[in-house]
Amino acid sequence: MDSVELKRYNRQILLPELGIEGQQKLKAAKVLVIGAGGLGSPVLLYLAAVGIGKIGVIDHDSVDESNLHRQILFNNADIGKSKADTAVNKLKLLNPFINFSSYPIKIDHDNASSLIQDYDLVVDGSDNFPTRYLVNDTCVALNKPLVFGSIFKFEGQVSVFNYNGAADYRSLFPEPPPANEVLNCDESGVIGSLPGIIGSYMANETIKLLCGFGEVLSDRLLIINALDNSSLILNIGNKGIKKKIYTDTKSQSSPTRSKLIPPKNNYEEISLEAFEQMKKEEPSLFLIDVREDFEYDESNIGGSNIPLYELHNHLSSIPPDKTIVLYCTSGLRSKMAYNLIKDKINTQVYILSLDR
């Protein structure tokens, strides 16, 4: 690094955890960012500012006026322009010492492997499940760490996947939710400041990974609620669990797509009919509806309503010796709830969803 770079990065070089050695690691690093939108904007701004040596930007979309309340890389003059190209042009003005690559294309099964393989680390700020699973599976196949983030209304999630053999996205969500349950920002809305909060966390995790200091969110999912300032960390690790990778070899031109068998858990998924029969045979069942309050008020099948993100405050109210039934609409939140309570109970747990 020349004297200009040393002056530019002086304030972070002063940190003993980072120092000159850490700054050199950042300069040598190659990071690929999926999505230049709400999450991608703060991620890209901070990664460029701190001095990542090479940054790739993938986004096939163009700037729309409805993006501007949260996608802070863009302004009115950018409407209709390529997000990837526009982002790179602006980031070059922020830091001319970085090598940028723009990919104004959609990442898919035909190009995912070739796009990701040249980078050290991937940051996924995409807004749809097909892309998340594709990026995750390709990172697993290529052994690339993945920094993940997602946002919904007032809530955001951050994690680090596939780092040193730790959990990946499928460890948390083995399969995508039903298509009729998936909402995006266009349908559900999102507060404009939330991507900045979550994107900054994602950038921070990336910096720690590359420099090798601090504790990263590997095997853990950080959940932040910007409405009530609550936060929660779920343990999603797979230590001691042997996972098998099955490779789809249908097309040699497609990236290797691995499906991971989820960890063997002490729960069984059941239907509503099976639950009703079980109640007759075992009246001491303890049912927990982990949906939000408003969902419970709209319709419910009884039991205690303890929303997932409040569950950690009510662990003492869960009887450790009763058979537990966790309930939500799709089963996804119930599985996350199971990870929270599995160390507190010694009995069978059932996952009940209306989709079964």
N, C-alpha and C positions, 0 to 999 in steps of 0.2 A: 504493500500500500504506500502511495506517495503521501506527501505532507497534507495535501488537500483532503484526502480521504481520512487521514488521522484526525484532522480538525473536525470534519463532518461528524464522525462517529465518537468524538471524544467523550461525550457524557455517558455513553454506555460502556466504552472501553474502561472508564474509571471503575466500573463495578468489578469487584474481585472475582465474582462468579463468571464473568465473561472475559474481560481483559483483551489483550492483543490476540491471544490464542483463539479465543472465542470469535473475535471479529474476523480472523482469517478463515475460520470454519464457515462463517456465514458467507464470506466472499467466494469460497470454493463450492458452496452448495448450489444445487439445481432443484428448484421447486416448481411443480406444476399445479396451477390453480384451476379447478373445474368450476366455471361460472364466474361472471364478472358483474353480477347483480347486487342484491342487498347484502349478502354475506361477502361476496367476492370483493366489493368495493373497499371496505375497511381492511380486509385481509391483504389485498394488493397494495394499498397505500402504506401500511405499516411494514410489510415485507420489503417493499422498495425502499422505504425510508431507512430501515436498519442495515441495508447493504447486502441482501442476498445476491449472489453472483449472477445467477441465471434464473429468470422467471418466465414460465410459459403460461399463457392465458387461453383457455378454451371457452368459447361461447358462440353459438350459432345465431343468437338472437340480435335484434336491433333495438335501439333505445326508444322507449315509448313514454309519453308524457306521464302516464300513471306510475312509472318507475321512479320519478324524480323525488318523491317524498322520502325515499329511503336509500336509493342507489347514488351515493354522494360523489361518485366519480364523474357524474354527468350533469349537464345543464340543458337549458332550452335549445341552445344551438346544436346540440348533439342528437336531437330527436330524428329518428329515421336512420341513423348511422349504425354501423356495426359496433356492438359492445366491445368485442375483443380488440378490434383495431383502434377504436377510440380510447379504450383504457390504456393500451400500450403507448399511444402517442402522448397521453397526459402523464403517464408514469415516467417516461423518458425526460420530461421537463422537471420532474421531482428529483430524479437521480440519474444523471448521465453516465454513471460508472457501472450500470447494470446492463447485462445482455438480455434483451426481451425477445420473446417469440410469440406471435399472435396466431391463433388457430380459430378463425371464424367459421367453424364447422361444428356439426353435431358429433359428439363422441358416441360410437356404436360398436357392435361386436366385430366389425371389420377393421376398425382403426384403433381400438382402445389399447391393445398391447403395444403397437408401434409408437403411440403417443406417450405412453407412460414409461416405457422401458428406459428411456434416456434420462430420466429424472431420479433424484435421490429420495424424494418424498412427494406425496400428493396431498393437496388440500381440497376437500370436496365441499363446495358451497352450492351444489345443485338443489333444485326444488322439486324433484320428482323421484319416486321409488325405483323405476327402471334404471335410471342413471346411477343411483346410489348403489344398487346391487351390482350393476355392471362394473363400476369403478372399484367397489370392494373386492369382487371376485378376481378382477384383473390384478389388483395389488397383492392379493393372496398368492396368485399364481406366479407373480414376478418377485414376491418377497419384498414389497415396498411398504413402508409405514404410511398410514393414512390418517390425516387429521379431519375429523368430521364435525359438522355443525348443521343445525336445522332450527327453523323458527316457525311459530304458529301463534297468531294473535299477540299475546303478551308473554309467551313462554318460549324459551330457547334451550337447546341441548348441545353439549360439546363432549367429544370423546376422542381418544387416540386409539386407532385399531391396527392390528397386525404388527405390533412393535415387539421385536424380540420374541416372536412366537406367542404373544398374548392374544386375547380375544379379538375377533373381527366383527364386522357389522352383523353377520348372520348368527353370531353367538347371542346377540341381543334380540334380533328379529330374524328367525330362521327363514321365514317366507314373507312376501309382501302382503299387506292387508288387502281385503276385498276392494275392488275398484270403486264400488259404490260408497265406500267409507272415506275415500281419500279426498281431502280438501286442500286447495292451495291458497296463496295470498289473494288471488283474483276472486275466490269464492268466500273466504272466511275473514279476510282482512289481516293487517299486521301493523302494529305501532311503528312509526318510522325510525325511532331510536333503537329498537331492539336489535336489528342487524348490526348496528355499531357495537353494541355490548357483546354479542356473541361472536362477531367477526374479530373483535379485539382479543377475545379469549383464544380463538383459533390461531391468530397470528402469534400470540404469546406461547402457546403450546408448540408451534412450529419452531420458534426460536430456541426454546428449551431443548427440544429434540435434537436440533442441529448442533447446538453447543455442548450438550451433555450436562446441564446443571438443573437443579430443582427436581420436583416430583411432577411427572406428566400424568395425564388422565388415561393411562393405559389400564385396561381391565376395569375402568370406571366410567360412569356416565354422569356428567354434571348437568343438573336441570335448574334453570333460573327462571323465576316468575317475576317479571318486571312490574306487575300490577300490585303485588303485596310484598315485594322485596324478599320473598322466601327463596331458599335454595336447598338442593338435595343432591347427594352423591350416591348413586346406586353402584354396588359392586357387581360386575358382570364377568368376573374372571373365569378362566377355564383351567386353572392350575390343577395338575394331577389328573386331568381328563384327556384321554387320548382321542384325537379327532382324526377321522379318515377323510381324505380328499378324493372326490370322484371327479374325473376330468371328462368333459364333453368334447369329443374329437370329431364331431359331425363335419366341421369345416376346418381345413388347415389354415385358411386365411383369417379365421376368427380367433380372437384372443382365447387363451385357455380359460374356461369358465368352471370354477370349482364350486361344488356344493358341500358345505360342511355339515356333518351330522351334529345337531345341537347337543350340549352336555346332557347326560342322563340325569334326570331330576326325579325327585320323589313326588311327582304329581301325575294325575291322569286327566285328560280332557274328556268331558262328558257333555251330553245334550241336555236340553231342558226336560225332556221326557224321562231320561235316566235319573235326573236330579229329583223329579217328583216321586219316582219310585223309591229312590234312596231315602227320601224323607220319611216314607211310611215304614221302612225297615230300620232306620236309624234316626230317631227323632232328636238326638242330641247334636246333630250337625250344626256347625257354626258358619253361617253365611255372611260374607263380607262383600258388599257392593262397592267396588273401587272406582266407580264413575264419579263425575262431578256432582255437586249438590243439585244443580238444575236438571241434570239428566235423571237423577233419582226421583226428583219431584214430578217430572213429566210421566214417568212410568217406572215401576219396580216390581220385584217379586218377593219383597220382604227382606229381612236380614238387617244387618248394621251397615249404614252408609259411611264409609271412611274413604274419602278420595285418595287416590294413589299418592299424591304429593303431600298428604297430611299423615300418611300411614306411619311414618317414622316417629311421630309424636304420640301414637296410640298403641304402640307395640305391647305395652303392659296390659291392655284391655283384651288381648287375644288369648284365649285359654290354651295353654300348651298341650293339654291332654285330650282335646276334642278334635274330631275330624273337621278339617277346614274346607270350605268351598269358597273360592274367589270368583267373583262375577264381574264381567263387563260385556260390552257388545260383541267385540271380535275375539277376545281372549288375550290380546297383546298386553294391555295394561295389567291383566291378572298375572301374566307370566313375570312382568317386572315386579309386581307386588310379591310374588313368591320368592324372588331373589332377596327381597327385603326381610322376609320373615322366616326363611328356611332354617336359619341358625337358632331361632327362638322356639321352635316347636319340634316335637318328636313323632307326630302323627301324620297320617296320610293327608295330602292336599289334593283337592280336585279343582280343575279350571273349567268354569261353566261359561259358555258363550252362546248367544242366540244364533250364530252362523252355522253351528254344527248341525 
